[in-house]
Amino acid sequence: MIQISIPLIPADDGALLIPADHVTGLMRRLATDWLESEHTGEMRGDEQTVRDLASVLTELADQIDVECIGFASATPHP
């Protein structure tokens, strides 16, 4: 079992935010753990489903990273 510390950032409205790079890192780590567990036999279930879910999670992390890069590139910096 992995343990990850993720910082929470309070927004002006009181909501808590998580940095996108931490979210995508967590998603990628989870996908990697699933694949490792499937490879070692620790994961019970359909192997193809585990691989498909890991792939979808990694693709979603990639999409979030691309959108954040696009947003940061479009935002004027002082």
N, CA, C and O atoms as CSV, one atom per row, in Angstrom:
chain,resi,resn,atom,element,x,y,z
A,1,MET,N,N,0.840,-1.179,0.000
A,1,MET,CA,C,0.000,0.000,0.000
A,1,MET,C,C,0.884,1.240,0.000
A,1,MET,O,O,1.846,1.333,0.763
A,2,ILE,N,N,0.546,2.188,-0.865
A,2,ILE,CA,C,1.315,3.420,-0.942
A,2,ILE,C,C,0.739,4.453,0.015
A,2,ILE,O,O,-0.457,4.455,0.306
A,3,GLN,N,N,1.603,5.321,0.492
A,3,GLN,CA,C,1.163,6.442,1.309
A,3,GLN,C,C,1.755,7.702,0.705
A,3,GLN,O,O,2.967,7.811,0.519
A,4,ILE,N,N,0.885,8.647,0.404
A,4,ILE,CA,C,1.311,9.882,-0.237
A,4,ILE,C,C,0.730,11.057,0.531
A,4,ILE,O,O,-0.444,11.058,0.905
A,5,SER,N,N,1.560,12.045,0.757
A,5,SER,CA,C,1.107,13.272,1.400
A,5,SER,C,C,0.828,14.299,0.309
A,5,SER,O,O,1.695,14.597,-0.512
A,6,ILE,N,N,-0.388,14.835,0.307
A,6,ILE,CA,C,-0.771,15.815,-0.708
A,6,ILE,C,C,-1.142,17.116,0.002
A,6,ILE,O,O,-1.996,17.117,0.888
A,7,PRO,N,N,-0.505,18.218,-0.384
A,7,PRO,CA,C,-0.821,19.494,0.256
A,7,PRO,C,C,-2.191,20.017,-0.166
A,7,PRO,O,O,-2.588,19.903,-1.326
A,8,LEU,N,N,-2.886,20.579,0.779
A,8,LEU,CA,C,-4.172,21.220,0.497
A,8,LEU,C,C,-3.967,22.722,0.581
A,8,LEU,O,O,-3.341,23.223,1.515
A,9,ILE,N,N,-4.496,23.433,-0.397
A,9,ILE,CA,C,-4.342,24.882,-0.459
A,9,ILE,C,C,-5.715,25.518,-0.293
A,9,ILE,O,O,-6.613,25.260,-1.095
A,10,PRO,N,N,-5.896,26.351,0.742
A,10,PRO,CA,C,-7.200,26.988,0.925
A,10,PRO,C,C,-7.416,28.099,-0.106
A,10,PRO,O,O,-6.544,28.941,-0.319
A,11,ALA,N,N,-8.576,28.086,-0.733
A,11,ALA,CA,C,-8.949,29.139,-1.678
A,11,ALA,C,C,-9.626,30.272,-0.915
A,11,ALA,O,O,-9.983,30.121,0.253
A,12,ASP,N,N,-9.799,31.395,-1.579
A,12,ASP,CA,C,-10.426,32.555,-0.945
A,12,ASP,C,C,-11.843,32.255,-0.461
A,12,ASP,O,O,-12.304,32.840,0.519
A,13,ASP,N,N,-12.532,31.344,-1.149
A,13,ASP,CA,C,-13.913,31.032,-0.772
A,13,ASP,C,C,-14.004,29.928,0.275
A,13,ASP,O,O,-15.101,29.494,0.627
A,14,GLY,N,N,-12.852,29.469,0.777
A,14,GLY,CA,C,-12.845,28.432,1.798
A,14,GLY,C,C,-12.709,27.016,1.250
A,14,GLY,O,O,-12.518,26.075,2.021
A,15,ALA,N,N,-12.803,26.849,-0.059
A,15,ALA,CA,C,-12.631,25.524,-0.661
A,15,ALA,C,C,-11.173,25.105,-0.537
A,15,ALA,O,O,-10.279,25.948,-0.453
A,16,LEU,N,N,-10.944,23.817,-0.526
A,16,LEU,CA,C,-9.583,23.304,-0.492
A,16,LEU,C,C,-9.195,22.820,-1.884
A,16,LEU,O,O,-9.953,22.108,-2.542
A,17,LEU,N,N,-8.016,23.213,-2.317
A,17,LEU,CA,C,-7.522,22.856,-3.645
A,17,LEU,C,C,-6.304,21.951,-3.510
A,17,LEU,O,O,-5.558,22.034,-2.535
A,18,ILE,N,N,-6.116,21.094,-4.495
A,18,ILE,CA,C,-4.956,20.216,-4.552
A,18,ILE,C,C,-4.181,20.587,-5.815
A,18,ILE,O,O,-4.779,20.687,-6.885
A,19,PRO,N,N,-2.867,20.794,-5.720
A,19,PRO,CA,C,-2.080,21.112,-6.916
A,19,PRO,C,C,-2.233,20.023,-7.981
A,19,PRO,O,O,-2.179,18.831,-7.677
A,20,ALA,N,N,-2.422,20.445,-9.212
A,20,ALA,CA,C,-2.669,19.513,-10.320
A,20,ALA,C,C,-1.538,18.500,-10.483
A,20,ALA,O,O,-1.793,17.335,-10.787
A,21,ASP,N,N,-0.295,18.931,-10.285
A,21,ASP,CA,C,0.811,17.988,-10.451
A,21,ASP,C,C,0.774,16.876,-9.407
A,21,ASP,O,O,1.233,15.764,-9.666
A,22,HIS,N,N,0.231,17.172,-8.233
A,22,HIS,CA,C,0.067,16.137,-7.216
A,22,HIS,C,C,-1.053,15.161,-7.600
A,22,HIS,O,O,-0.946,13.955,-7.380
A,23,VAL,N,N,-2.116,15.705,-8.173
A,23,VAL,CA,C,-3.234,14.855,-8.597
A,23,VAL,C,C,-2.779,13.910,-9.720
A,23,VAL,O,O,-3.033,12.707,-9.662
A,24,THR,N,N,-2.115,14.453,-10.727
A,24,THR,CA,C,-1.685,13.609,-11.840
A,24,THR,C,C,-0.603,12.622,-11.396
A,24,THR,O,O,-0.555,11.494,-11.888
A,25,GLY,N,N,0.251,13.031,-10.485
A,25,GLY,CA,C,1.253,12.109,-9.946
A,25,GLY,C,C,0.602,10.954,-9.203
A,25,GLY,O,O,1.024,9.804,-9.330
A,26,LEU,N,N,-0.433,11.270,-8.424
A,26,LEU,CA,C,-1.168,10.234,-7.707
A,26,LEU,C,C,-1.849,9.274,-8.681
A,26,LEU,O,O,-1.838,8.061,-8.472
A,27,MET,N,N,-2.441,9.820,-9.744
A,27,MET,CA,C,-3.106,8.990,-10.737
A,27,MET,C,C,-2.112,8.042,-11.406
A,27,MET,O,O,-2.404,6.861,-11.596
A,28,ARG,N,N,-0.946,8.560,-11.759
A,28,ARG,CA,C,0.063,7.735,-12.408
A,28,ARG,C,C,0.610,6.670,-11.449
A,28,ARG,O,O,0.850,5.531,-11.850
A,29,ARG,N,N,0.801,7.045,-10.196
A,29,ARG,CA,C,1.296,6.090,-9.193
A,29,ARG,C,C,0.281,4.969,-8.986
A,29,ARG,O,O,0.655,3.802,-8.870
A,30,LEU,N,N,-0.990,5.321,-8.941
A,30,LEU,CA,C,-2.043,4.325,-8.770
A,30,LEU,C,C,-2.058,3.362,-9.962
A,30,LEU,O,O,-2.153,2.148,-9.783
A,31,ALA,N,N,-1.965,3.906,-11.172
A,31,ALA,CA,C,-1.946,3.063,-12.369
A,31,ALA,C,C,-0.741,2.124,-12.344
A,31,ALA,O,O,-0.866,0.946,-12.677
A,32,THR,N,N,0.417,2.637,-11.954
A,32,THR,CA,C,1.622,1.815,-11.861
A,32,THR,C,C,1.455,0.718,-10.819
A,32,THR,O,O,1.831,-0.430,-11.055
A,33,ASP,N,N,0.892,1.069,-9.667
A,33,ASP,CA,C,0.665,0.068,-8.617
A,33,ASP,C,C,-0.284,-1.026,-9.090
A,33,ASP,O,O,-0.071,-2.203,-8.801
A,34,TRP,N,N,-1.332,-0.642,-9.817
A,34,TRP,CA,C,-2.265,-1.646,-10.347
A,34,TRP,C,C,-1.523,-2.612,-11.268
A,34,TRP,O,O,-1.688,-3.828,-11.162
A,35,LEU,N,N,-0.709,-2.070,-12.168
A,35,LEU,CA,C,0.014,-2.914,-13.114
A,35,LEU,C,C,1.021,-3.815,-12.405
A,35,LEU,O,O,1.166,-4.986,-12.755
A,36,GLU,N,N,1.718,-3.265,-11.405
A,36,GLU,CA,C,2.665,-4.072,-10.640
A,36,GLU,C,C,1.939,-5.175,-9.877
A,36,GLU,O,O,2.412,-6.311,-9.831
A,37,SER,N,N,0.803,-4.851,-9.281
A,37,SER,CA,C,0.025,-5.840,-8.535
A,37,SER,C,C,-0.510,-6.925,-9.463
A,37,SER,O,O,-0.553,-8.100,-9.100
A,38,GLU,N,N,-0.911,-6.525,-10.646
A,38,GLU,CA,C,-1.406,-7.490,-11.635
A,38,GLU,C,C,-0.263,-8.398,-12.082
A,38,GLU,O,O,-0.452,-9.602,-12.257
A,39,HIS,N,N,0.924,-7.814,-12.267
A,39,HIS,CA,C,2.084,-8.575,-12.719
A,39,HIS,C,C,2.544,-9.578,-11.658
A,39,HIS,O,O,2.946,-10.691,-11.998
A,40,THR,N,N,2.488,-9.200,-10.387
A,40,THR,CA,C,2.949,-10.086,-9.312
A,40,THR,C,C,1.866,-11.045,-8.840
A,40,THR,O,O,2.131,-11.927,-8.023
A,41,GLY,N,N,0.650,-10.880,-9.347
A,41,GLY,CA,C,-0.435,-11.770,-8.951
A,41,GLY,C,C,-1.186,-11.324,-7.708
A,41,GLY,O,O,-2.076,-12.032,-7.236
A,42,GLU,N,N,-0.839,-10.153,-7.167
A,42,GLU,CA,C,-1.519,-9.641,-5.979
A,42,GLU,C,C,-2.921,-9.119,-6.298
A,42,GLU,O,O,-3.805,-9.134,-5.442
A,43,MET,N,N,-3.112,-8.666,-7.513
A,43,MET,CA,C,-4.399,-8.106,-7.927
A,43,MET,C,C,-5.291,-9.241,-8.401
A,43,MET,O,O,-4.905,-10.040,-9.254
A,44,ARG,N,N,-6.461,-9.299,-7.847
A,44,ARG,CA,C,-7.413,-10.318,-8.279
A,44,ARG,C,C,-8.399,-9.684,-9.242
A,44,ARG,O,O,-8.918,-8.593,-9.002
A,45,GLY,N,N,-8.641,-10.372,-10.311
A,45,GLY,CA,C,-9.574,-9.851,-11.300
A,45,GLY,C,C,-9.041,-10.077,-12.697
A,45,GLY,O,O,-7.997,-10.697,-12.896
A,46,ASP,N,N,-9.765,-9.573,-13.635
A,46,ASP,CA,C,-9.418,-9.722,-15.036
A,46,ASP,C,C,-8.189,-8.875,-15.369
A,46,ASP,O,O,-8.200,-7.659,-15.179
A,47,GLU,N,N,-7.148,-9.508,-15.858
A,47,GLU,CA,C,-5.900,-8.806,-16.147
A,47,GLU,C,C,-6.077,-7.714,-17.194
A,47,GLU,O,O,-5.509,-6.630,-17.065
A,48,GLN,N,N,-6.859,-7.995,-18.224
A,48,GLN,CA,C,-7.062,-6.997,-19.275
A,48,GLN,C,C,-7.793,-5.776,-18.729
A,48,GLN,O,O,-7.488,-4.646,-19.112
A,49,THR,N,N,-8.749,-5.995,-17.842
A,49,THR,CA,C,-9.475,-4.873,-17.237
A,49,THR,C,C,-8.528,-4.009,-16.416
A,49,THR,O,O,-8.612,-2.782,-16.468
A,50,VAL,N,N,-7.634,-4.630,-15.664
A,50,VAL,CA,C,-6.657,-3.878,-14.870
A,50,VAL,C,C,-5.777,-3.042,-15.789
A,50,VAL,O,O,-5.537,-1.865,-15.518
A,51,ARG,N,N,-5.296,-3.639,-16.873
A,51,ARG,CA,C,-4.458,-2.891,-17.823
A,51,ARG,C,C,-5.232,-1.749,-18.475
A,51,ARG,O,O,-4.701,-0.652,-18.647
A,52,ASP,N,N,-6.487,-2.007,-18.835
A,52,ASP,CA,C,-7.316,-0.967,-19.460
A,52,ASP,C,C,-7.564,0.193,-18.501
A,52,ASP,O,O,-7.473,1.357,-18.889
A,53,LEU,N,N,-7.877,-0.129,-17.252
A,53,LEU,CA,C,-8.123,0.927,-16.260
A,53,LEU,C,C,-6.858,1.739,-15.990
A,53,LEU,O,O,-6.921,2.962,-15.865
A,54,ALA,N,N,-5.719,1.068,-15.900
A,54,ALA,CA,C,-4.450,1.770,-15.698
A,54,ALA,C,C,-4.159,2.690,-16.878
A,54,ALA,O,O,-3.677,3.808,-16.695
A,55,SER,N,N,-4.450,2.223,-18.077
A,55,SER,CA,C,-4.229,3.035,-19.275
A,55,SER,C,C,-5.129,4.272,-19.282
A,55,SER,O,O,-4.678,5.374,-19.595
A,56,VAL,N,N,-6.383,4.083,-18.940
A,56,VAL,CA,C,-7.323,5.213,-18.903
A,56,VAL,C,C,-6.888,6.228,-17.857
A,56,VAL,O,O,-6.950,7.434,-18.098
A,57,LEU,N,N,-6.450,5.752,-16.705
A,57,LEU,CA,C,-6.014,6.656,-15.641
A,57,LEU,C,C,-4.786,7.456,-16.065
A,57,LEU,O,O,-4.688,8.651,-15.785
A,58,THR,N,N,-3.857,6.795,-16.738
A,58,THR,CA,C,-2.656,7.478,-17.223
A,58,THR,C,C,-3.005,8.494,-18.313
A,58,THR,O,O,-2.467,9.601,-18.322
A,59,GLU,N,N,-3.895,8.125,-19.223
A,59,GLU,CA,C,-4.317,9.058,-20.278
A,59,GLU,C,C,-5.017,10.283,-19.683
A,59,GLU,O,O,-4.814,11.402,-20.155
A,60,LEU,N,N,-5.825,10.078,-18.668
A,60,LEU,CA,C,-6.499,11.201,-18.017
A,60,LEU,C,C,-5.480,12.113,-17.342
A,60,LEU,O,O,-5.606,13.336,-17.402
A,61,ALA,N,N,-4.477,11.528,-16.703
A,61,ALA,CA,C,-3.417,12.336,-16.090
A,61,ALA,C,C,-2.685,13.150,-17.154
A,61,ALA,O,O,-2.379,14.323,-16.940
A,62,ASP,N,N,-2.406,12.531,-18.300
A,62,ASP,CA,C,-1.756,13.248,-19.403
A,62,ASP,C,C,-2.629,14.409,-19.885
A,62,ASP,O,O,-2.128,15.504,-20.140
A,63,GLN,N,N,-3.921,14.166,-20.009
A,63,GLN,CA,C,-4.844,15.206,-20.460
A,63,GLN,C,C,-4.872,16.377,-19.481
A,63,GLN,O,O,-4.859,17.536,-19.895
A,64,ILE,N,N,-4.911,16.080,-18.202
A,64,ILE,CA,C,-4.900,17.148,-17.189
A,64,ILE,C,C,-3.613,17.948,-17.294
A,64,ILE,O,O,-3.644,19.177,-17.249
A,65,ASP,N,N,-2.469,17.260,-17.435
A,65,ASP,CA,C,-1.193,17.969,-17.572
A,65,ASP,C,C,-1.188,18.886,-18.790
A,65,ASP,O,O,-0.748,20.033,-18.698
A,66,VAL,N,N,-1.669,18.396,-19.924
A,66,VAL,CA,C,-1.700,19.204,-21.147
A,66,VAL,C,C,-2.594,20.434,-20.958
A,66,VAL,O,O,-2.227,21.540,-21.355
A,67,GLU,N,N,-3.753,20.237,-20.358
A,67,GLU,CA,C,-4.658,21.370,-20.131
A,67,GLU,C,C,-4.052,22.384,-19.167
A,67,GLU,O,O,-4.221,23.589,-19.357
A,68,CYS,N,N,-3.355,21.922,-18.144
A,68,CYS,CA,C,-2.698,22.844,-17.201
A,68,CYS,C,C,-1.571,23.602,-17.874
A,68,CYS,O,O,-1.398,24.796,-17.629
A,69,ILE,N,N,-0.796,22.925,-18.725
A,69,ILE,CA,C,0.267,23.597,-19.464
A,69,ILE,C,C,-0.330,24.666,-20.375
A,69,ILE,O,O,0.187,25.781,-20.452
A,70,GLY,N,N,-1.420,24.326,-21.066
A,70,GLY,CA,C,-2.080,25.298,-21.929
A,70,GLY,C,C,-2.606,26.490,-21.149
A,70,GLY,O,O,-2.489,27.631,-21.596
A,71,PHE,N,N,-3.181,26.230,-19.995
A,71,PHE,CA,C,-3.701,27.308,-19.155
A,71,PHE,C,C,-2.566,28.198,-18.660
A,71,PHE,O,O,-2.666,29.424,-18.709
A,72,ALA,N,N,-1.482,27.575,-18.183
A,72,ALA,CA,C,-0.357,28.350,-17.670
A,72,ALA,C,C,0.307,29.153,-18.771
A,72,ALA,O,O,0.793,30.255,-18.517
A,73,SER,N,N,0.341,28.625,-19.993
A,73,SER,CA,C,0.948,29.329,-21.113
A,73,SER,C,C,0.113,30.523,-21.555
A,73,SER,O,O,0.646,31.524,-22.035
A,74,ALA,N,N,-1.199,30.407,-21.388
A,74,ALA,CA,C,-2.115,31.473,-21.820
A,74,ALA,C,C,-2.277,32.554,-20.756
A,74,ALA,O,O,-2.731,33.658,-21.059
A,75,THR,N,N,-1.910,32.244,-19.513
A,75,THR,CA,C,-2.058,33.197,-18.411
A,75,THR,C,C,-0.884,34.158,-18.414
A,75,THR,O,O,0.266,33.721,-18.388
A,76,PRO,N,N,-1.154,35.485,-18.446
A,76,PRO,CA,C,-0.056,36.450,-18.401
A,76,PRO,C,C,0.672,36.381,-17.065
A,76,PRO,O,O,0.046,36.310,-16.008
A,77,HIS,N,N,1.992,36.405,-17.125
A,77,HIS,CA,C,2.815,36.383,-15.903
A,77,HIS,C,C,3.408,37.757,-15.683
A,77,HIS,O,O,3.907,38.382,-16.618
A,78,PRO,N,N,3.356,38.233,-14.440
A,78,PRO,CA,C,3.917,39.570,-14.160
A,78,PRO,C,C,5.415,39.626,-14.294
A,78,PRO,O,O,6.014,40.681,-14.089
